């Protein structure tokens, strides 16, 4: 049985809300820029009429319409013709309420402060009404953990310091590292000399899309990038931290591939238990190396048993891992197998495109290198969506036969990596690779000149 608390008024400051709208109508461009800079949410305004006026001003600015007392009054009348509120009177009242727009920042701080208290009270009331004798422990946990997200946002303070200058000095550090021949810590190598030389590696905040036909070593390419940065780093460098979501193979199968690659142990030997003397010596050493890396949380593999593999579940797991352990590289294998909300009105192509765009934004926000693997059709386009690669910084496709022209001679190979897209490097070229399926490994190959 739900319980209710007595009705009460919530904290708010009508004067601050009127002052903000009045300031907005006096210098709209400046105040709207301040609203965006401080990440001020219109929902924090308690009065519906003042909240609507701010939302309308933002909408008008986005559409390129002038924002002033007359135009916003007319727009409001057209948008809400049946409203009981006379928006022309309300806007005029706000405009004449403040002599200057100089205190707009102060008004926003007061509104945000009241909103935090108000939202906290509302969440507590909601929980109180939901908690009945029949509430389970899980119900209580879900309500508490998910109930104060908006309160946390309202309590957040805008960033201090000069972000632009910090980023500028970060660029200078990278440039100086390049000038002295040092490998910058922000560079993430792919593990193939030619590819690393041409692209200068990847960087945190970037999205890499790897696509190819079935059994074209797409996953092995991503695995090579991970092992290069986690297991094969220079001795004086700390291993990077990687999180792998494997949607098409179980955890143990992925580990089996790692053991084969890092220990040069035939996959058949691992499956049958019949090792050569060399493989037997390497097996436990390799296993111990992987165990050490996993214990220190430098590598974590998530399969279908540990995650529902929906877009939101994967994002939540990435955020949690980054917060608790730190994270440099994240792999999602395979995008085409991701699950989406069945109630969504989007088609499959739109869902995949949206997921890729979301992973790109996540890479920028968390400062990680995202790798997404996708299945290709025979014509080279990605299954279910041709636009997935549009959000990527780098696109690599696994091609069944490497072929290019050097001078007047044709240079061929059995397989290759084709650079479809690279924002800051040469694109439209191929590199031969040598596949060693028995070791779950690919290496840069030597082209054959015909």
LUMKOLKE-871396 format. One record per residue (C-alpha): x, y, z; residue in one letter. Coordinates in steps of 0.2 Angstrom, whole numbers, plus 5000, padded with zeros to 4 digits. Last residue first. Layout:
XYZA...
//
This chain:
527049514700X527749584717X527249484732X526849594747X527649544764X526449534778X526049624794X525449504807X523849414811X523549304826X522349174832X523849054834X523148914822X522349054812X524049134807X523549264795X524849364786X524449544782X524549654767X524249844769X523049934758X522750124754X521150234752X521650354767X523150454772X523050524789X522150644800X520350594799X520750414793X519450324783X519350164772X521150104777X521149934769X521949784779X522549644769X522349454764X523249344752X524449464745X524749564729X525849704722X525549744704X527049824695X527149994686X527550094701X526850004715X525049954711X523849874725X523049714729X522749624746X521449484744X520049444757X519949624763X519749664781X519149844783X519849984793X518850144797X519650284808X518750434815X517050344816X515350424816X515050404797X515650224799X513850164804X513050244789X512850094778X511750004790X510949824791X512649744787X514049854784X514549894766X515949794757X514949724742X514949554750X514149614766X515049674781X514949624799X515449754812X516749784825X516749934836X518450004844X518250144856X519850234862X519550324879X519350504885X517750474895X516750614886X517550594869X517450404869X515650414875X515250534861X515950404848X515050264857X513350364855X513650394837X513950204834X512450164844X511350284834X511950214817X511550034823X509850094829X509450184813X509950034802X508849924813X507250034811X506850164825X505150164833X505950094849X504849984860X506049834857X507449924866X509049874857X510149724857X511849714850X512249574838X512749684823X513949784834X515049624837X516249644846X516249804856X518049844861X518549974874X520350054876X521050164890X520050134906X520250174924X519750054938X518250114947X517650264936X518150184920X517350014924X515750094930X515650204914X515950054902X514649944911X513350084910X513750104891X513549914888X511949904898X511250054889X511649984871X510949814876X512249684879X511249594893X512949584902X513849444912X513249294903X513349374886X515249404888X516249534897X518149524896X519249634908X521049684906X522149804916X521049754931X522549704941X521849534943X521649524924X523449574920X524049444933X522949314926X523549344908X525349334913X525049174923X524149094908X525649134897X526849064909X525748914911X525648874893X527448924887X528348764894X526948654887X527048734870X528848714869X528748534874X527348504861X525648504868X524248374867X522848444878X521548424863X520848604863X522448684868X523448584856X522248634842X522348814846X524248804843X525248894856X526249044851X526149104870X525349274867X524249224852X523649044858X523349104876X522349254870X521349144858X520949034873X520449184883X519149234870X518449054870X518349054889X517349224889X516049154877X515949204858X514849314848X514449464859X516149494866X516249654876X518149694879X518749814892X520649874891X521849954903X523550014897X525049924903X526250044913X527750084903X529550054907X529549874901X528849934884X527049884880X526749704873X525449644885X524149784887X524449904872X524949774859X523849644866X522349764864X522749814846X523049634841X521349584849X520549714838X521349634822X520949464829X519149514830X519049564812X520049404806X519049384790X517949244797X516349324791X516549474780X517349634785X517249784797X518349874809X517650044816X518850144826X518150284837X519250424844X519250504861X520950434866X522150434851X522550314837X524250274829X525350384819X524250344804X525550304791X526950244803X525650144814X524950064799X526650024792X527349954809X525749854813X525349844832X523949974831X524750104842X523850204855X524550384855X524150484871X525750434880X526750514866X528050414858X529750504860X530750564844X531150734852X529950824840X528550704843X528650724861X528650914860X527150904849X526250794862X526750914876X526151064866X524450984863X524250954881X524651134884X523251184872X522051074881X522451154898X522351324890X520551284883X519951214899X520251374909X519851354927X518151304935X516851184928X515051224932X514451164949X513351004950X511951004963X510551014950X511350864941X511450764957X509650804961X509150734943X510150574946X509350554964X508150414962X509150284952X510150214967X508850244980X507350174970X508350024963X508949974980X507249984988X506449874974X507949754976X507549734995X505749704991X504349814994X502749725001X502549835017X502549985006X503950105000X503250184985X502550334993X504050365004X505150354988X504150484979X504150594994X506050584995X506250614977X505150764978X506150834993X507750814984X507050894968X506551044978X508251064987X509151054971X507951164962X508151304975X510051304973X509851304954X508651454954X509851544966X511351504954X510451564939X509951724947X511751764951X512251734933X510951844927X511551994938X512152104925X510552104915X510052274921X508552374928X507652214932X505752194934X505252294918X505752144907X504952014919X503252114919X503352134900X503651944898X502151894909X500952024901X501351954884X501351774890X499551794896X499351634905X497751544903X498451454888X497251424873X498351504860X499951424867X501151424852X500451584843X500351684859X502151624864X502851674847X501951844849X502651884866X504351814860X504351934845X503852094855X505052074870X506552014860X507351864852X507651874834X507351704824X508851604818X507951434822X509151394836X508851564844X506951544843X507051374852X508151444865X506951584868X505451464868X506351354882X506651514892X504851574890X504151404895X505151394911X504551574915X502651514912X502851354922X503551424937X504851314946X506351344935X507551194937X506751114921X507551254911X509251164914X510851274916X512351204909X513351354915X514051384898X512351354889X511451474901X512851604899X512651594880X510751614882X511151764893X512351844881X511251824865X509651874874X510252044881X508652134888X507451984886X508651864894X508951984909X507051994912X506951804911X508251784924X507551914935X505851834934X506551674940X507651754953X506051844960X505051684960X506351594971X505851414974X505751284988X504251174987X502551214995X501751075005X500450935004X500450805018X501450645014X500750495005X500850315008X500750174995X500050005000X
//
